[in-house]
């Protein structure tokens, strides 16, 4: 599973903060009016503020499940538009009780990217590096390197899907042993993800889209009276290589791991949405792409068909604890 080719409104964070989601209603409700304001973690980490890099935001909390054998891992990436949010939104209690260890990371915001171009490269590179660091600690922390599920809400969900679909970023020739570790996943299970960072696709799927320009360094232009998204859309053709590298939709291939996505309201493709940044339109289009490529994809929203796991933690725990496939 590790090897690839060569080797808000709802749910941004509240779904893991509570860790218990009812099948019919709580999937559709945020934990608070501001979905980025969540209660602190209910448990003390086994290891707190472990550094995986030199920046002050490159830290993680580690919650280790008690087990005589290596445990699977939930790798949590908080939401907040890559501009705010914090690792303390994770409450690991449900997962630990099921024998699943948890790592919750902080990462550099796009505003802290410095000379990194595009700005979104900073949080995404941090997510990959943090995952490699965790795998380098697998023996010490009694973790199963293979069984890693990435999860998060909104921007953290987009980051998780980017990891799920990206080619393995391991560098066996590096002098840094952490860089030798794989970035491939066992699965990903996310809430309200932005599944594309292509403004043209966003506009086609949801006409009142307004998200994503900051990821590539676009700003509103008061002289032209244009919004950030207007500038993003107008400048799209100049950043196509970046879109190809950082948009999850563009990266899907037939050897990618299974994914799960949950949204609140049902989709309405081609129509304005109350919350265009977290619309289920994103999920419908990515599911179509996954089906084309033969990648397993479960999509959940109110009234969705073929739902096997109404709650995200059900999917994560079942996938991570599933018996090993027979050869």
Secondary structure, DSSP 8 states (H G I E B T S, - for coil): ----S----S-SSHHHHH----TTTGGGS-SSSSTT-----SS--SEEEEESSSSTT-EEEEE----SS-EEEEEEE--STTTS--GGG---HHHHHTT-EEEEE----GGG-TT-SSTHHHHHHHHHHHHHHHHHTHHHHTEEEEEEEEEEETHHHHHHHHHHHS-----TT-SSGGGGS----SEEEEES------HHHHHHH-TT----GGGGT---BTTTTB-HHHHHHHTGGGGHHHHHHH-HHHH--TT--EEEEE-SS---TTS--TTGGG-THHHHHHHHHHHHHT--EEEE-TT-SS-S-SSHHHHHHHHHHS-----
